Amino acid sequence: MGSRVSREFRLQMEGYGLTTAEIHYHLPDHSKLLQLFVWQEYDLAPEFPELRGFLDYWTENLEGALHSVRVAHHRLIRPSEWKAVDGIIGLH
């Protein structure tokens, strides 16, 4: 049986990073009140295609009008973290 690589690891190797969005939206029945929704997924900065797709879906299908979106993004694995090392490691 071959080894299985997690979806998250594969995405990170393709340049995706963990993205968190704080989405503030107006309550449909009480438009002066704001509600907070936290969204988290692996996405590509700075275009954020996954987040944009989610926000497009929200705008087209949900009643709560968007007020603001705050985004935090972190690339968990970077090419600079992978370095070639010339040497021998002995295990006893």
C-alpha positions in Angstrom: 0.0 0.0 0.0 1.4 3.4 -0.9 1.7 6.2 1.5 -1.1 8.8 1.7 -0.4 12.4 1.8 -2.9 14.7 3.4 -4.9 17.2 1.3 -3.5 20.0 3.5 0.1 19.0 2.9 -0.4 18.8 -0.9 -2.0 22.2 -0.9 0.9 23.7 1.0 3.4 22.2 -1.4 1.5 23.9 -4.2 1.8 27.3 -2.5 -1.4 27.4 -0.6 -1.4 28.8 2.9 -3.9 28.7 5.7 -6.2 31.6 5.4 -8.6 32.9 8.0 -11.3 35.5 7.2 -13.4 37.4 9.8 -16.6 38.1 7.9 -18.9 40.8 9.4 -22.4 40.9 8.0 -25.7 42.5 8.7 -28.4 40.4 10.3 -31.2 40.0 7.7 -34.0 40.9 10.3 -32.0 43.5 12.2 -29.9 45.4 9.6 -28.3 47.6 12.2 -26.7 44.6 14.0 -23.6 42.9 12.8 -22.8 39.2 13.2 -19.3 37.6 12.9 -18.6 34.5 10.8 -15.1 33.0 10.8 -14.1 31.2 7.6 -10.8 29.1 7.3 -9.4 27.3 4.3 -6.1 26.9 2.4 -5.9 29.6 -0.3 -3.5 31.3 -2.6 -2.4 34.9 -1.6 -2.8 37.6 -2.8 -5.7 36.6 -5.2 -7.5 34.4 -2.7 -9.6 32.4 -5.2 -11.2 30.2 -2.6 -12.2 33.1 -0.4 -13.5 35.1 -3.4 -15.6 32.1 -4.5 -17.0 31.8 -1.0 -17.8 35.5 -0.8 -19.4 35.4 -4.3 -21.6 32.4 -3.1 -22.5 34.4 0.0 -23.5 37.5 -2.0 -25.6 35.5 -4.4 -27.3 33.0 -2.0 -27.4 34.3 1.5 -29.5 37.1 3.0 -27.0 38.8 5.3 -25.4 41.7 3.5 -21.6 41.8 3.9 -20.2 44.6 5.9 -16.5 43.9 6.0 -13.9 41.1 5.6 -10.6 40.9 7.4 -8.1 38.3 6.1 -5.1 36.7 7.7 -2.9 34.4 5.6 0.1 32.2 6.5 2.2 30.0 4.2 2.9 27.1 6.5 5.6 25.5 4.2 7.9 27.7 2.2 10.5 26.7 -0.4 13.1 28.4 1.8 12.5 25.9 4.6 13.6 23.0 2.4 17.4 23.1 2.1 19.8 20.5 0.6 22.3 19.3 3.2 25.5 17.6 2.2 26.5 15.2 5.0 25.9 11.9 6.7 23.6 11.3 9.6 24.6 8.2 11.7 21.8 6.3 13.5 22.8 4.0 16.3 
